[in-house]
């Protein structure tokens, strides 16, 4: 059972009312199901204005973890240049700690990607992408 289509102009009618009235009872309810359904519907807030939950309701206060510019460092022994190619601290190799995992994951799909790139309708861009991926393994 669908919602009727509203007519144009003076023949227009509310279509949302038909759906809400249709959902007030179950058409083919088994023994006791109608009473249970009516009980559940009476407890549900269907027509009221629902207040949308905010970001804070789901994730807490987003400003709680913000560290101010004038605050003391939480990592005082780590130099500012840690992860950079120049300066004190470890180099850029520490930034790609998951590179081996990503390559193993990508390598497992390589036969499929090579098959797709070798198909007659495959584009040059797809073939070049697979070549670059193979070269990075």
N, C-alpha and C positions, 0 to 999 in steps of 0.2 A: 504494500500500500504506500503510495507516494504522496507527496504534498501536491495539492492542485495548483495549477498555474494561474496566477492572477491575471484578470483581463485588463484591457487598456482603459484609461480615463475613468469615466463614471461607472464602469463595470469592475473596477479594481476592488479587491477584497484583501484582507489580511490573510497571509498564508501561514504565518507562524502559529496562529490560534488553532488551526486544524490539526497540526502536529501535536500540540500540547493536549488537546482534547482527546485525540486518538490514543495517547499514551496513558490515559487514566485507567484503563482496564486491559487485561490480557484477553485476546480474542479466543484462544483455545486453551484455557487454563485447565490443568488437571485438578484433582481433588485437593483442596486446601491451598493451591498456588495463588488463587485470586486474592484470598484474605491476606496471605503473606506478602504479596505484591502491594496491596493497598496499604498495609502497615509500613512497608519500606518507603513507599511514596509519601506517606503522611509525615515521616521523619525527615525526608529530604527537603532542602531549601531550594526549590526549583524556580520560583518566581521572584525571589528577592534579588536585590542588587548585590552581586558578589564583588568583594574587594580583591583586586588582583594582588598576589603576594609580591613583595618587593625583593630586591636583590639580597638585602640583609637577612630576610627570612630564610633564604636558601644557604647563603655562604657566610653569614655573620657580618661583622663590621669590616668593610674593606680597608678602612684607615687604621685598623689596629696593628697591622704589620709594617706600616710605613716608618722608615727611619729618617729622621730629620738630618739636614746638612750639618748642623752644629752638634750632632750626637757623637759620642765616642764610637770608634770602630768596633764591630763585633768580631773582626779577625785582625788583631793588631800585628801579628807576625807575618802576615801575607803582604808582599809589596804590591803597589798599584799596578805595576807592569806584569803581574802574573798572568800568563796566557798569551802575552804579546811576543812577537819575534825578537824584539830588542829589549834590553833592560833586565833588571833583577827578577828572579822567580823562574818558574818553569816556562817552557816555550809553548808554541801553539799545538804541539802534539797532545797536550793534556785536554784540549778542547774537543778532540775527536775520539773520545774513549769508546764510543759505540760504533766506530767505523767498521771494525771487524764483524760485528753482529749484523750490521746493515749489509755488508758485502755478502755474508753467508746467506742472508735472507734473499737478496737480489739474485744470487747465483742459483738458488733453487728454482727461480722462475725463468732463468735464461733459456732453457730449451723451448718453452712455450713462446717466449718473446722472439726467439730466432725463427720459429715456425711462422708466426704471424708476419714477421718482416720479410720472409721469403715467399709469401703468397703473391700471385700475379698482380692483384689490385693494391698491393701495399705501396705506400708513398715513399719517396726518397727520404723524407723527414723521419719516418718510422725506422727505416733501415739505418740512417745515421745515428738515431738515438740508441738503437741496439748496439751499434759499433762502439759508441762512447761508453755505454754501460759495460760492455765486455772488456774494454780497455781499462776501466777503473777497478776491475776485479783483481 
